Amino acid sequence: MSTPKDDGTPGNEQRGPACSMLVIGRKNGSSSSRREKRFDTVEAGEAAIREWSLEGFNVFWTALGDGPLSKPFDLVDGERSYI
């Protein structure tokens, strides 16, 4: 039995009770309008994505713990839409 790959997507990760989440956001993909922060929990990271989206950030990447970055995505009706 193989272990699922952790690509930063909630549901694909194997997270412990205190897994951190790195969130990177950009406005229109511009490197000059970039925000990056590591949150103590996945829930806090997901909340930040929703908040940053309201501030005009529209391209996001996440990483759980020390895992790889996810594919870039936007939020559409509150759900991830991968680019």
N, CA and C atoms as a LAMMPS dump frame, in Angstrom:
ITEM: TIMESTEP
0
ITEM: NUMBER OF ATOMS
249
ITEM: BOX BOUNDS ff ff ff
-5.0000000000000000e+02 5.0000000000000000e+02
-5.0000000000000000e+02 5.0000000000000000e+02
-5.0000000000000000e+02 5.0000000000000000e+02
ITEM: ATOMS id mol type element x y z
1 1 1 N 0.849 -1.181 0
2 1 2 C 0 0 0
3 1 3 C 0.89 1.238 0
4 2 1 N 0.639 2.149 -0.897
5 2 2 C 1.461 3.36 -0.971
6 2 3 C 0.818 4.489 -0.185
7 3 1 N 1.657 5.426 0.221
8 3 2 C 1.193 6.598 0.955
9 3 3 C 0.807 7.673 -0.039
10 4 1 N -0.347 8.332 0.126
11 4 2 C -0.731 9.399 -0.818
12 4 3 C 0.28 10.531 -0.794
13 5 1 N 0.525 11.097 -1.969
14 5 2 C 1.456 12.221 -2.083
15 5 3 C 0.826 13.473 -1.487
16 6 1 N 1.618 14.211 -0.735
17 6 2 C 1.156 15.471 -0.143
18 6 3 C 1.478 16.598 -1.11
19 7 1 N 0.461 17.091 -1.808
20 7 2 C 0.685 18.182 -2.763
21 7 3 C 0.166 19.512 -2.247
22 8 1 N -0.102 19.597 -0.944
23 8 2 C -0.57 20.846 -0.367
24 8 3 C -2.067 21.034 -0.437
25 9 1 N -2.776 20.077 -1.016
26 9 2 C -4.219 20.176 -1.147
27 9 3 C -4.891 19.54 0.066
28 10 1 N -5.741 20.27 0.788
29 10 2 C -6.425 19.647 1.921
30 10 3 C -7.144 18.382 1.474
31 11 1 N -6.99 17.33 2.245
32 11 2 C -7.566 16.05 1.883
33 11 3 C -6.518 15.105 1.332
34 12 1 N -5.452 15.616 0.72
35 12 2 C -4.377 14.79 0.195
36 12 3 C -3.227 14.682 1.173
37 13 1 N -3.268 15.433 2.233
38 13 2 C -2.152 15.479 3.163
39 13 3 C -2.302 14.442 4.261
40 14 1 N -1.203 14.129 4.864
41 14 2 C -1.217 13.333 6.078
42 14 3 C -0.757 14.272 7.167
43 15 1 N -1.707 14.901 7.812
44 15 2 C -1.362 15.926 8.777
45 15 3 C -1.595 15.438 10.186
46 16 1 N -0.713 15.873 11.05
47 16 2 C -0.869 15.588 12.463
48 16 3 C -1.737 16.651 13.084
49 17 1 N -1.867 16.629 14.393
50 17 2 C -2.748 17.575 15.06
51 17 3 C -2.275 19.023 14.958
52 18 1 N -0.993 19.247 14.675
53 18 2 C -0.492 20.623 14.639
54 18 3 C 0.304 20.872 13.368
55 19 1 N -0.274 20.583 12.211
56 19 2 C 0.401 20.766 10.931
57 19 3 C 0.294 22.232 10.505
58 20 1 N 1.436 22.82 10.176
59 20 2 C 1.42 24.209 9.731
60 20 3 C 1.088 24.272 8.242
61 21 1 N 0.715 25.463 7.79
62 21 2 C 0.408 25.674 6.376
63 21 3 C 1.057 26.966 5.906
64 22 1 N 1.849 26.856 4.852
65 22 2 C 2.415 28.019 4.188
66 22 3 C 1.418 28.467 3.133
67 23 1 N 1.117 29.757 3.101
68 23 2 C 0.212 30.315 2.092
69 23 3 C 0.959 31.412 1.349
70 24 1 N 0.931 31.345 0.031
71 24 2 C 1.506 32.384 -0.828
72 24 3 C 0.373 32.896 -1.702
73 25 1 N 0.217 34.206 -1.753
74 25 2 C -0.818 34.81 -2.581
75 25 3 C -0.246 35.889 -3.468
76 26 1 N -0.794 36.023 -4.654
77 26 2 C -0.392 37.079 -5.593
78 26 3 C -1.635 37.719 -6.2
79 27 1 N -1.487 38.983 -6.534
80 27 2 C -2.546 39.687 -7.264
81 27 3 C -2.213 39.616 -8.742
82 28 1 N -3.103 39 -9.514
83 28 2 C -2.937 38.853 -10.961
84 28 3 C -1.622 38.196 -11.334
85 29 1 N -1.077 37.357 -10.467
86 29 2 C 0.161 36.641 -10.756
87 29 3 C 1.405 37.501 -10.688
88 30 1 N 1.275 38.749 -10.273
89 30 2 C 2.403 39.676 -10.236
90 30 3 C 3.323 39.383 -9.053
91 31 1 N 4.618 39.285 -9.322
92 31 2 C 5.56 39.035 -8.23
93 31 3 C 5.723 40.265 -7.345
94 32 1 N 5.327 41.434 -7.83
95 32 2 C 5.45 42.639 -7.013
96 32 3 C 4.3 42.774 -6.011
97 33 1 N 3.216 42.047 -6.233
98 33 2 C 2.072 42.053 -5.313
99 33 3 C 1.955 40.672 -4.687
100 34 1 N 2.92 40.348 -3.835
101 34 2 C 3.028 39.002 -3.282
102 34 3 C 2.955 39.052 -1.765
103 35 1 N 2.25 38.079 -1.168
104 35 2 C 2.186 37.954 0.283
105 35 3 C 2.455 36.489 0.619
106 36 1 N 3.251 36.274 1.657
107 36 2 C 3.588 34.913 2.077
108 36 3 C 3.584 34.846 3.597
109 37 1 N 2.957 33.807 4.142
110 37 2 C 2.927 33.641 5.595
111 37 3 C 2.714 32.177 5.941
112 38 1 N 3.391 31.716 7.004
113 38 2 C 3.176 30.358 7.518
114 38 3 C 2.234 30.445 8.707
115 39 1 N 1.185 29.641 8.676
116 39 2 C 0.182 29.613 9.739
117 39 3 C 0.362 28.343 10.567
118 40 1 N 0.01 28.421 11.83
119 40 2 C 0.185 27.29 12.748
120 40 3 C -0.725 26.12 12.436
121 41 1 N -1.876 26.394 11.822
122 41 2 C -2.821 25.325 11.504
123 41 3 C -3.331 25.475 10.074
124 42 1 N -3.82 24.37 9.536
125 42 2 C -4.424 24.388 8.2
126 42 3 C -5.656 25.284 8.196
127 43 1 N -6.434 25.22 9.267
128 43 2 C -7.652 26.027 9.351
129 43 3 C -7.331 27.522 9.274
130 44 1 N -6.276 27.952 9.965
131 44 2 C -5.876 29.365 9.92
132 44 3 C -5.391 29.747 8.523
133 45 1 N -4.687 28.843 7.863
134 45 2 C -4.231 29.1 6.492
135 45 3 C -5.388 29.226 5.523
136 46 1 N -6.371 28.341 5.652
137 46 2 C -7.546 28.403 4.775
138 46 3 C -8.337 29.695 5.014
139 47 1 N -8.439 30.128 6.263
140 47 2 C -9.131 31.386 6.585
141 47 3 C -8.396 32.565 5.952
142 48 1 N -7.066 32.538 5.975
143 48 2 C -6.275 33.614 5.372
144 48 3 C -6.496 33.672 3.868
145 49 1 N -6.594 32.518 3.218
146 49 2 C -6.843 32.496 1.769
147 49 3 C -8.155 33.207 1.458
148 50 1 N -9.193 32.909 2.236
149 50 2 C -10.491 33.569 2.006
150 50 3 C -10.375 35.075 2.24
151 51 1 N -9.672 35.483 3.294
152 51 2 C -9.506 36.906 3.599
153 51 3 C -8.687 37.609 2.523
154 52 1 N -7.575 37.012 2.134
155 52 2 C -6.721 37.621 1.117
156 52 3 C -7.459 37.729 -0.217
157 53 1 N -8.309 36.766 -0.512
158 53 2 C -9.092 36.813 -1.742
159 53 3 C -9.969 38.063 -1.77
160 54 1 N -10.545 38.401 -0.628
161 54 2 C -11.362 39.614 -0.532
162 54 3 C -10.537 40.879 -0.705
163 55 1 N -9.218 40.787 -0.448
164 55 2 C -8.308 41.932 -0.604
165 55 3 C -7.746 42.031 -2.016
166 56 1 N -8.187 41.159 -2.922
167 56 2 C -7.755 41.238 -4.317
168 56 3 C -6.718 40.216 -4.73
169 57 1 N -6.236 39.392 -3.806
170 57 2 C -5.305 38.336 -4.196
171 57 3 C -6.103 37.261 -4.918
172 58 1 N -5.567 36.797 -6.068
173 58 2 C -6.353 35.859 -6.86
174 58 3 C -5.57 34.653 -7.366
175 59 1 N -4.321 34.512 -6.988
176 59 2 C -3.546 33.318 -7.302
177 59 3 C -2.88 32.883 -6.009
178 60 1 N -3.067 31.604 -5.646
179 60 2 C -2.563 31.091 -4.373
180 60 3 C -1.808 29.787 -4.563
181 61 1 N -0.881 29.541 -3.64
182 61 2 C -0.187 28.273 -3.493
183 61 3 C -0.175 27.961 -2.004
184 62 1 N -0.19 26.699 -1.657
185 62 2 C -0.075 26.3 -0.261
186 62 3 C 0.931 25.163 -0.148
187 63 1 N 1.455 24.989 1.057
188 63 2 C 2.294 23.832 1.371
189 63 3 C 2.006 23.455 2.812
190 64 1 N 1.838 22.171 3.057
191 64 2 C 1.578 21.684 4.406
192 64 3 C 2.886 21.231 5.034
193 65 1 N 3.162 21.73 6.237
194 65 2 C 4.412 21.384 6.903
195 65 3 C 5.586 21.738 6.01
196 66 1 N 6.47 20.763 5.791
197 66 2 C 7.623 20.964 4.903
198 66 3 C 7.378 20.38 3.52
199 67 1 N 6.106 20.122 3.2
200 67 2 C 5.761 19.501 1.922
201 67 3 C 5.92 20.45 0.743
202 68 1 N 5.7 19.917 -0.457
203 68 2 C 5.839 20.716 -1.682
204 68 3 C 4.689 21.71 -1.837
205 69 1 N 4.908 22.705 -2.68
206 69 2 C 3.845 23.663 -2.986
207 69 3 C 2.769 22.991 -3.83
208 70 1 N 1.535 23.418 -3.602
209 70 2 C 0.424 22.937 -4.415
210 70 3 C 0.504 23.569 -5.799
211 71 1 N -0.353 23.109 -6.686
212 71 2 C -0.516 23.774 -7.974
213 71 3 C -1.172 25.117 -7.691
214 72 1 N -0.961 26.136 -8.545
215 72 2 C -1.613 27.431 -8.316
216 72 3 C -3.123 27.3 -8.462
217 73 1 N -3.843 28.092 -7.672
218 73 2 C -5.298 28.056 -7.721
219 73 3 C -5.88 29.411 -7.383
220 74 1 N -7.138 29.589 -7.719
221 74 2 C -7.946 30.752 -7.382
222 74 3 C -9.136 30.226 -6.598
223 75 1 N -9.852 31.112 -5.925
224 75 2 C -11.092 30.717 -5.259
225 75 3 C -12.26 31.107 -6.158
226 76 1 N -13.133 30.162 -6.431
227 76 2 C -14.339 30.398 -7.223
228 76 3 C -15.507 29.894 -6.377
229 77 1 N -16.36 30.802 -5.98
230 77 2 C -17.491 30.463 -5.107
231 77 3 C -17.029 29.744 -3.841
232 78 1 N -15.875 30.184 -3.302
233 78 2 C -15.36 29.627 -2.069
234 78 3 C -14.611 28.305 -2.217
235 79 1 N -14.493 27.804 -3.438
236 79 2 C -13.802 26.53 -3.69
237 79 3 C -12.545 26.774 -4.519
238 80 1 N -11.554 25.901 -4.326
239 80 2 C -10.326 26.009 -5.119
240 80 3 C -10.592 25.649 -6.575
241 81 1 N -10.082 26.483 -7.451
242 81 2 C -10.129 26.227 -8.884
243 81 3 C -8.687 26.271 -9.38
244 82 1 N -8.125 25.104 -9.714
245 82 2 C -6.723 25.036 -10.079
246 82 3 C -6.501 25.613 -11.466
247 83 1 N -5.412 26.337 -11.584
248 83 2 C -5.061 27.049 -12.823
249 83 3 C -4.177 26.17 -13.696
